[in-house]
């Protein structure tokens, strides 16, 4: 099954077309295509890859579940406790680590990817991690 995987807790691929046009380049309308599988969190991300195999393309968000803090506060948790609990929430970086481990396990190259996160530090961390992993995986396969 050939598919593209979109990881974001809130947005859909079409929502990213404006700023990703600048990052990926003009004429690339991948976010308008309709063969995306959308996942909202780490567990869904892992489940899809385990059951459907590696996608042809992945678009990563970094912050998953940012509304979780507001939800916890609304349900009686203090701001301090809610922020502390947020630290245990898996991020797009955790998903990238899972992906690399799956590629190693399957002895496959990383799929093409983009990072559409609006969190500049988180996005750069994912990008650098995956670029380094892709280099290492390609060395191992030669």
N, C-alpha and C positions, 0 to 999 in steps of 0.2 A: 504494500500500500504506500503510495507516494503522497505525502502530505506535508504541510508547513505547520509549525507549532508556535502559538502566540501565548506568551506568559505575561499576564497582567491581572491584578486583582480587581480592576475597575474598567479599564478601557477595552475597546475592540480594535482590530487592525485598521479600520477606516479612520479612527480617531488620530492615528499617528501619521497620516499622509503628509501633513503640512510640514512638520519639523523634520521628518525622516527624509523628505525630498531633498533637503539641504545636506543631510549626512550621507545618504547613499548615493545621491546624484540625480540629475535631471533624467527624465525618461524611464526611471525605474518606478513602476507602479505596482510593485509586489503587494503593497498593503490594500490594493483594490481587488486583488484576486480573491476567489471564493473558496479555495480548498484549505482554509485554515482550520486547525483544531485549536480551540481556545481553552486554556487552563488558567485557573485563578489562584492556585497555590502550589506549594512544593509537592504535596501528596498527589495531586492530580497530574502534575508534570511527570513525576516518577511513574505513576500508573500507566499513563499513555505510552511512554517510551518502552516500558516493560512489556506491554501488550501489543502495541502496533509496530515496535521497532523504531529505529532512528529516523527522524524526519529528514526531508531534503533541506529544510531551512528552519531556523528558530529565531524568533524575535523576543528579546528579554526585557522585562521590567526589573528594577532592583527591589523597590519597596513593595512588599506584598502584605496586605492587611493593615495599612496605615489607619483605616477607620476603626481598627480594633481598639485603640486607645480610647477614642470617643465612646465607643460602645461600652467598654468596661467602666468608664467614668459615669455614663448614664445609668449603669446598673449598680451604682453604689461603691465602686472602688475608688480609692483616692488617686489623684493624679500621679503621685510618686509611685504607688503600687502598679498602676497601669503602665507607666513608662518602664518600670522594671520588668514587667511581664512581656512587654513588646520586644525586649532583647532576646527572648526565646523564640520569637517568630522567625521562621525560615524566610530567607530572601532569595532574590534572583541569583545571587552569588552562590548560595547553597545549591540551587538548581544547576548552575554551571559546573560545580564540583561533581554532582551526581552524573551529569552528562559525560564528563571526562572519564570518570570511573567506568561508566558503561562502555564507552569507546575502547578503553583499555581491555576490559573484560571480553568484548566482542572482537577485539583486534581490528577495529575499523577507524577510519579517519573521522574527525569532527565534521558534522554537517556545516554548511554555510550558516552564518549567523549575523544578526545585527542587535544592537542594544538601543531600545527606544526609550529607556528610562529618562525621566527629567531630573533625576538625582545625579548631578555631575560626578561626584566622587564615587558613588556606587556604580554608575555606568562605566566609568573608567576602570574600576577594579575588575569588573566582569570582562571588559574588553581585553585588558592586559593579560588576565588569567587565561582566557581562551586562546589568545594569539600565541602565548608561550606554550600552552598545551598542544596546540595544533603543530607547532614546530617540533616539539618532542615526539609527538605521535608519528609525524612524517619521517623522522629519523629512525624510529623503531621499525617502520614498515619497509625500509630500504635495505 
